[in-house]
């Protein structure tokens, strides 16, 4: 039973890590997109 709880915790941590990684990738993509738009707008002035 104790081992089962540890395994469940490890599985949750792994799943959470994947979620955090996905959020970081999405955030980076958003930052690149916004900075690209700003750069494009500034270049046209």
N, CA, C and O atoms as a Tripos MOL2 file, in Angstrom:
@<TRIPOS>MOLECULE
protein
  180   179    45     0     0
PROTEIN
NO_CHARGES

@<TRIPOS>ATOM
      1 N           0.8420   -1.2050    0.0000 N.3       1 UNK1
      2 CA          0.0000    0.0000    0.0000 C.3       1 UNK1
      3 C           0.8790    1.2570    0.0000 C.2       1 UNK1
      4 O           0.6160    2.2040   -0.7410 O.2       1 UNK1
      5 N           1.9160    1.2550    0.8310 N.am      2 UNK2
      6 CA          2.8120    2.4040    0.9230 C.3       2 UNK2
      7 C           3.5410    2.6310   -0.4070 C.2       2 UNK2
      8 O           3.7130    3.7660   -0.8500 O.2       2 UNK2
      9 N           3.9660    1.5170   -1.0350 N.am      3 UNK3
     10 CA          4.6690    1.5960   -2.3230 C.3       3 UNK3
     11 C           3.7250    2.1540   -3.3860 C.2       3 UNK3
     12 O           4.1320    2.9290   -4.2510 O.2       3 UNK3
     13 N           2.4540    1.7450   -3.3070 N.am      4 UNK4
     14 CA          1.4440    2.1990   -4.2650 C.3       4 UNK4
     15 C           1.3010    3.7280   -4.1860 C.2       4 UNK4
     16 O           1.1970    4.3980   -5.2130 O.2       4 UNK4
     17 N           1.2960    4.2650   -2.9760 N.am      5 UNK5
     18 CA          1.1650    5.7170   -2.7730 C.3       5 UNK5
     19 C           2.3800    6.4360   -3.3740 C.2       5 UNK5
     20 O           2.2370    7.4770   -4.0150 O.2       5 UNK5
     21 N           3.5790    5.8690   -3.1590 N.am      6 UNK6
     22 CA          4.8130    6.4630   -3.6950 C.3       6 UNK6
     23 C           4.7650    6.4760   -5.2190 C.2       6 UNK6
     24 O           5.1090    7.4750   -5.8510 O.2       6 UNK6
     25 N           4.3320    5.3450   -5.8090 N.am      7 UNK7
     26 CA          4.2410    5.2410   -7.2690 C.3       7 UNK7
     27 C           3.2330    6.2490   -7.8130 C.2       7 UNK7
     28 O           3.4640    6.8820   -8.8430 O.2       7 UNK7
     29 N           2.1130    6.3870   -7.1050 N.am      8 UNK8
     30 CA          1.0730    7.3340   -7.5170 C.3       8 UNK8
     31 C           1.6270    8.7660   -7.4640 C.2       8 UNK8
     32 O           1.3640    9.5710   -8.3580 O.2       8 UNK8
     33 N           2.3870    9.0710   -6.4200 N.am      9 UNK9
     34 CA          2.9970   10.3910   -6.2740 C.3       9 UNK9
     35 C           4.0020   10.6610   -7.3750 C.2       9 UNK9
     36 O           4.0390   11.7610   -7.9250 O.2       9 UNK9
     37 N           4.8250    9.6590   -7.7080 N.am     10 UNK10
     38 CA          5.8310    9.8010   -8.7580 C.3      10 UNK10
     39 C           5.1470   10.0220  -10.1040 C.2      10 UNK10
     40 O           5.5970   10.8380  -10.9080 O.2      10 UNK10
     41 N           4.0570    9.2910  -10.3460 N.am     11 UNK11
     42 CA          3.3090    9.4120  -11.5990 C.3      11 UNK11
     43 C           2.6950   10.8060  -11.7000 C.2      11 UNK11
     44 O           2.6910   11.4070  -12.7740 O.2      11 UNK11
     45 N           2.1790   11.3190  -10.5870 N.am     12 UNK12
     46 CA          1.5880   12.6620  -10.5580 C.3      12 UNK12
     47 C           2.6560   13.7230  -10.8440 C.2      12 UNK12
     48 O           2.4160   14.6660  -11.5990 O.2      12 UNK12
     49 N           3.8280   13.5630  -10.2390 N.am     13 UNK13
     50 CA          4.9300   14.4980  -10.4460 C.3      13 UNK13
     51 C           5.3370   14.5200  -11.9160 C.2      13 UNK13
     52 O           5.5740   15.5840  -12.4880 O.2      13 UNK13
     53 N           5.4150   13.3310  -12.5230 N.am     14 UNK14
     54 CA          5.8020   13.2150  -13.9310 C.3      14 UNK14
     55 C           4.7700   13.9080  -14.8120 C.2      14 UNK14
     56 O           5.1200   14.6420  -15.7360 O.2      14 UNK14
     57 N           3.5000   13.6690  -14.5160 N.am     15 UNK15
     58 CA          2.4100   14.2720  -15.2870 C.3      15 UNK15
     59 C           2.4360   15.7940  -15.1230 C.2      15 UNK15
     60 O           2.2480   16.5360  -16.0870 O.2      15 UNK15
     61 N           2.6710   16.2450  -13.8890 N.am     16 UNK16
     62 CA          2.7140   17.6760  -13.5910 C.3      16 UNK16
     63 C           3.8770   18.3320  -14.3230 C.2      16 UNK16
     64 O           3.7550   19.4430  -14.8380 O.2      16 UNK16
     65 N           5.0270   17.6190  -14.3620 N.am     17 UNK17
     66 CA          6.2160   18.1410  -15.0300 C.3      17 UNK17
     67 C           5.9290   18.3550  -16.5150 C.2      17 UNK17
     68 O           6.3370   19.3620  -17.0930 O.2      17 UNK17
     69 N           5.2310   17.4090  -17.1240 N.am     18 UNK18
     70 CA          4.8730   17.5220  -18.5400 C.3      18 UNK18
     71 C           3.9660   18.7290  -18.7530 C.2      18 UNK18
     72 O           4.1120   19.4500  -19.7400 O.2      18 UNK18
     73 N           3.0390   18.9520  -17.8400 N.am     19 UNK19
     74 CA          2.1240   20.0850  -17.9340 C.3      19 UNK19
     75 C           2.8730   21.3990  -17.8350 C.2      19 UNK19
     76 O           2.6020   22.3380  -18.5830 O.2      19 UNK19
     77 N           3.8280   21.4620  -16.8950 N.am     20 UNK20
     78 CA          4.6320   22.6740  -16.7070 C.3      20 UNK20
     79 C           5.4690   22.9320  -17.9530 C.2      20 UNK20
     80 O           5.5980   24.0720  -18.4000 O.2      20 UNK20
     81 N           6.0390   21.8570  -18.5140 N.am     21 UNK21
     82 CA          6.8700   21.9720  -19.7160 C.3      21 UNK21
     83 C           6.0420   22.5170  -20.8790 C.2      21 UNK21
     84 O           6.5030   23.3730  -21.6340 O.2      21 UNK21
     85 N           4.8140   22.0100  -21.0140 N.am     22 UNK22
     86 CA          3.9160   22.4530  -22.0850 C.3      22 UNK22
     87 C           3.5810   23.9360  -21.9060 C.2      22 UNK22
     88 O           3.5260   24.6870  -22.8800 O.2      22 UNK22
     89 N           3.3570   24.3510  -20.6510 N.am     23 UNK23
     90 CA          3.0350   25.7560  -20.3720 C.3      23 UNK23
     91 C           4.2120   26.6590  -20.7190 C.2      23 UNK23
     92 O           4.0330   27.7440  -21.2730 O.2      23 UNK23
     93 N           5.4330   26.1960  -20.3810 N.am     24 UNK24
     94 CA          6.6410   26.9700  -20.6740 C.3      24 UNK24
     95 C           6.7970   27.1430  -22.1850 C.2      24 UNK24
     96 O           7.1130   28.2330  -22.6620 O.2      24 UNK24
     97 N           6.5720   26.0530  -22.9360 N.am     25 UNK25
     98 CA          6.6920   26.0930  -24.4000 C.3      25 UNK25
     99 C           5.6640   27.0590  -24.9890 C.2      25 UNK25
    100 O           5.9830   27.8510  -25.8760 O.2      25 UNK25
    101 N           4.4170   26.9850  -24.4830 N.am     26 UNK26
    102 CA          3.3560   27.8780  -24.9590 C.3      26 UNK26
    103 C           3.6990   29.3310  -24.6440 C.2      26 UNK26
    104 O           3.5040   30.2200  -25.4720 O.2      26 UNK26
    105 N           4.2190   29.5600  -23.4230 N.am     27 UNK27
    106 CA          4.5810   30.9110  -22.9950 C.3      27 UNK27
    107 C           5.6970   31.4750  -23.8710 C.2      27 UNK27
    108 O           5.6450   32.6310  -24.2900 O.2      27 UNK27
    109 N           6.7160   30.6390  -24.1450 N.am     28 UNK28
    110 CA          7.8330   31.0690  -24.9860 C.3      28 UNK28
    111 C           7.3410   31.4050  -26.3930 C.2      28 UNK28
    112 O           7.7650   32.3940  -26.9900 O.2      28 UNK28
    113 N           6.4430   30.5710  -26.9140 N.am     29 UNK29
    114 CA          5.8800   30.8030  -28.2400 C.3      29 UNK29
    115 C           5.1320   32.1250  -28.2840 C.2      29 UNK29
    116 O           5.2390   32.8800  -29.2500 O.2      29 UNK29
    117 N           4.3680   32.4020  -27.2200 N.am     30 UNK30
    118 CA          3.6050   33.6410  -27.1300 C.3      30 UNK30
    119 C           4.5480   34.8470  -27.0700 C.2      30 UNK30
    120 O           4.3140   35.8590  -27.7310 O.2      30 UNK30
    121 N           5.6140   34.7310  -26.2740 N.am     31 UNK31
    122 CA          6.5970   35.8140  -26.1380 C.3      31 UNK31
    123 C           7.2580   36.1010  -27.4870 C.2      31 UNK31
    124 O           7.4180   37.2570  -27.8810 O.2      31 UNK31
    125 N           7.6400   35.0220  -28.1920 N.am     32 UNK32
    126 CA          8.2720   35.1910  -29.5030 C.3      32 UNK32
    127 C           7.3110   35.8560  -30.4870 C.2      32 UNK32
    128 O           7.7030   36.7310  -31.2580 O.2      32 UNK32
    129 N           6.0440   35.4280  -30.4490 N.am     33 UNK33
    130 CA          5.0270   35.9780  -31.3530 C.3      33 UNK33
    131 C           4.8160   37.4690  -31.0860 C.2      33 UNK33
    132 O           4.7980   38.2750  -32.0160 O.2      33 UNK33
    133 N           4.6560   37.8290  -29.8140 N.am     34 UNK34
    134 CA          4.4230   39.2310  -29.4310 C.3      34 UNK34
    135 C           5.6360   40.0940  -29.7770 C.2      34 UNK34
    136 O           5.4860   41.1870  -30.3250 O.2      34 UNK34
    137 N           6.8490   39.6010  -29.4540 N.am     35 UNK35
    138 CA          8.0630   40.3700  -29.7440 C.3      35 UNK35
    139 C           8.2310   40.5340  -31.2570 C.2      35 UNK35
    140 O           8.7000   41.5720  -31.7240 O.2      35 UNK35
    141 N           7.8470   39.5060  -32.0220 N.am     36 UNK36
    142 CA          7.9190   39.5770  -33.4820 C.3      36 UNK36
    143 C           6.9610   40.6230  -34.0270 C.2      36 UNK36
    144 O           7.3090   41.3750  -34.9360 O.2      36 UNK36
    145 N           5.7490   40.6720  -33.4700 N.am     37 UNK37
    146 CA          4.7490   41.6560  -33.8910 C.3      37 UNK37
    147 C           5.2280   43.0750  -33.5740 C.2      37 UNK37
    148 O           5.1220   43.9740  -34.4080 O.2      37 UNK37
    149 N           5.7540   43.2630  -32.3660 N.am     38 UNK38
    150 CA          6.2510   44.5810  -31.9410 C.3      38 UNK38
    151 C           7.4060   45.0170  -32.8390 C.2      38 UNK38
    152 O           7.4700   46.1680  -33.2710 O.2      38 UNK38
    153 N           8.3260   44.0770  -33.1180 N.am     39 UNK39
    154 CA          9.4760   44.3730  -33.9830 C.3      39 UNK39
    155 C           9.0070   44.7720  -35.3820 C.2      39 UNK39
    156 O           9.5410   45.7040  -35.9820 O.2      39 UNK39
    157 N           8.0050   44.0590  -35.8910 N.am     40 UNK40
    158 CA          7.4520   44.3330  -37.2230 C.3      40 UNK40
    159 C           6.7940   45.7210  -37.2490 C.2      40 UNK40
    160 O           6.9740   46.4840  -38.1990 O.2      40 UNK40
    161 N           6.0300   46.0370  -36.1950 N.am     41 UNK41
    162 CA          5.3470   47.3330  -36.1160 C.3      41 UNK41
    163 C           6.3580   48.4700  -35.9960 C.2      41 UNK41
    164 O           6.2000   49.5160  -36.6260 O.2      41 UNK41
    165 N           7.4040   48.2620  -35.1790 N.am     42 UNK42
    166 CA          8.4250   49.2960  -34.9920 C.3      42 UNK42
    167 C           9.2130   49.5160  -36.2800 C.2      42 UNK42
    168 O           9.6400   50.6290  -36.5850 O.2      42 UNK42
    169 N           9.3990   48.4060  -37.0450 N.am     43 UNK43
    170 CA         10.1540   48.4920  -38.2930 C.3      43 UNK43
    171 C           9.4120   49.2930  -39.3520 C.2      43 UNK43
    172 O          10.0400   49.9020  -40.2190 O.2      43 UNK43
    173 N           8.0780   49.3010  -39.2940 N.am     44 UNK44
    174 CA          7.2690   49.9970  -40.3000 C.3      44 UNK44
    175 C           7.2050   51.5030  -40.0420 C.2      44 UNK44
    176 O           6.8450   52.2690  -40.9360 O.2      44 UNK44
    177 N           7.5520   51.9290  -38.8330 N.am     45 UNK45
    178 CA          7.4880   53.3660  -38.5140 C.3      45 UNK45
    179 C           8.6900   54.1280  -39.0670 C.2      45 UNK45
    180 O           8.7880   55.3420  -38.8860 O.2      45 UNK45
@<TRIPOS>BOND
     1     1     2 1
     2     2     3 1
     3     3     4 2
     4     3     5 am
     5     5     6 1
     6     6     7 1
     7     7     8 2
     8     7     9 am
     9     9    10 1
    10    10    11 1
    11    11    12 2
    12    11    13 am
    13    13    14 1
    14    14    15 1
    15    15    16 2
    16    15    17 am
    17    17    18 1
    18    18    19 1
    19    19    20 2
    20    19    21 am
    21    21    22 1
    22    22    23 1
    23    23    24 2
    24    23    25 am
    25    25    26 1
    26    26    27 1
    27    27    28 2
    28    27    29 am
    29    29    30 1
    30    30    31 1
    31    31    32 2
    32    31    33 am
    33    33    34 1
    34    34    35 1
    35    35    36 2
    36    35    37 am
    37    37    38 1
    38    38    39 1
    39    39    40 2
    40    39    41 am
    41    41    42 1
    42    42    43 1
    43    43    44 2
    44    43    45 am
    45    45    46 1
    46    46    47 1
    47    47    48 2
    48    47    49 am
    49    49    50 1
    50    50    51 1
    51    51    52 2
    52    51    53 am
    53    53    54 1
    54    54    55 1
    55    55    56 2
    56    55    57 am
    57    57    58 1
    58    58    59 1
    59    59    60 2
    60    59    61 am
    61    61    62 1
    62    62    63 1
    63    63    64 2
    64    63    65 am
    65    65    66 1
    66    66    67 1
    67    67    68 2
    68    67    69 am
    69    69    70 1
    70    70    71 1
    71    71    72 2
    72    71    73 am
    73    73    74 1
    74    74    75 1
    75    75    76 2
    76    75    77 am
    77    77    78 1
    78    78    79 1
    79    79    80 2
    80    79    81 am
    81    81    82 1
    82    82    83 1
    83    83    84 2
    84    83    85 am
    85    85    86 1
    86    86    87 1
    87    87    88 2
    88    87    89 am
    89    89    90 1
    90    90    91 1
    91    91    92 2
    92    91    93 am
    93    93    94 1
    94    94    95 1
    95    95    96 2
    96    95    97 am
    97    97    98 1
    98    98    99 1
    99    99   100 2
   100    99   101 am
   101   101   102 1
   102   102   103 1
   103   103   104 2
   104   103   105 am
   105   105   106 1
   106   106   107 1
   107   107   108 2
   108   107   109 am
   109   109   110 1
   110   110   111 1
   111   111   112 2
   112   111   113 am
   113   113   114 1
   114   114   115 1
   115   115   116 2
   116   115   117 am
   117   117   118 1
   118   118   119 1
   119   119   120 2
   120   119   121 am
   121   121   122 1
   122   122   123 1
   123   123   124 2
   124   123   125 am
   125   125   126 1
   126   126   127 1
   127   127   128 2
   128   127   129 am
   129   129   130 1
   130   130   131 1
   131   131   132 2
   132   131   133 am
   133   133   134 1
   134   134   135 1
   135   135   136 2
   136   135   137 am
   137   137   138 1
   138   138   139 1
   139   139   140 2
   140   139   141 am
   141   141   142 1
   142   142   143 1
   143   143   144 2
   144   143   145 am
   145   145   146 1
   146   146   147 1
   147   147   148 2
   148   147   149 am
   149   149   150 1
   150   150   151 1
   151   151   152 2
   152   151   153 am
   153   153   154 1
   154   154   155 1
   155   155   156 2
   156   155   157 am
   157   157   158 1
   158   158   159 1
   159   159   160 2
   160   159   161 am
   161   161   162 1
   162   162   163 1
   163   163   164 2
   164   163   165 am
   165   165   166 1
   166   166   167 1
   167   167   168 2
   168   167   169 am
   169   169   170 1
   170   170   171 1
   171   171   172 2
   172   171   173 am
   173   173   174 1
   174   174   175 1
   175   175   176 2
   176   175   177 am
   177   177   178 1
   178   178   179 1
   179   179   180 2
@<TRIPOS>SUBSTRUCTURE
     1 UNK1         2 RESIDUE 1 A UNK
     2 UNK2         6 RESIDUE 1 A UNK
     3 UNK3        10 RESIDUE 1 A UNK
     4 UNK4        14 RESIDUE 1 A UNK
     5 UNK5        18 RESIDUE 1 A UNK
     6 UNK6        22 RESIDUE 1 A UNK
     7 UNK7        26 RESIDUE 1 A UNK
     8 UNK8        30 RESIDUE 1 A UNK
     9 UNK9        34 RESIDUE 1 A UNK
    10 UNK10       38 RESIDUE 1 A UNK
    11 UNK11       42 RESIDUE 1 A UNK
    12 UNK12       46 RESIDUE 1 A UNK
    13 UNK13       50 RESIDUE 1 A UNK
    14 UNK14       54 RESIDUE 1 A UNK
    15 UNK15       58 RESIDUE 1 A UNK
    16 UNK16       62 RESIDUE 1 A UNK
    17 UNK17       66 RESIDUE 1 A UNK
    18 UNK18       70 RESIDUE 1 A UNK
    19 UNK19       74 RESIDUE 1 A UNK
    20 UNK20       78 RESIDUE 1 A UNK
    21 UNK21       82 RESIDUE 1 A UNK
    22 UNK22       86 RESIDUE 1 A UNK
    23 UNK23       90 RESIDUE 1 A UNK
    24 UNK24       94 RESIDUE 1 A UNK
    25 UNK25       98 RESIDUE 1 A UNK
    26 UNK26      102 RESIDUE 1 A UNK
    27 UNK27      106 RESIDUE 1 A UNK
    28 UNK28      110 RESIDUE 1 A UNK
    29 UNK29      114 RESIDUE 1 A UNK
    30 UNK30      118 RESIDUE 1 A UNK
    31 UNK31      122 RESIDUE 1 A UNK
    32 UNK32      126 RESIDUE 1 A UNK
    33 UNK33      130 RESIDUE 1 A UNK
    34 UNK34      134 RESIDUE 1 A UNK
    35 UNK35      138 RESIDUE 1 A UNK
    36 UNK36      142 RESIDUE 1 A UNK
    37 UNK37      146 RESIDUE 1 A UNK
    38 UNK38      150 RESIDUE 1 A UNK
    39 UNK39      154 RESIDUE 1 A UNK
    40 UNK40      158 RESIDUE 1 A UNK
    41 UNK41      162 RESIDUE 1 A UNK
    42 UNK42      166 RESIDUE 1 A UNK
    43 UNK43      170 RESIDUE 1 A UNK
    44 UNK44      174 RESIDUE 1 A UNK
    45 UNK45      178 RESIDUE 1 A UNK
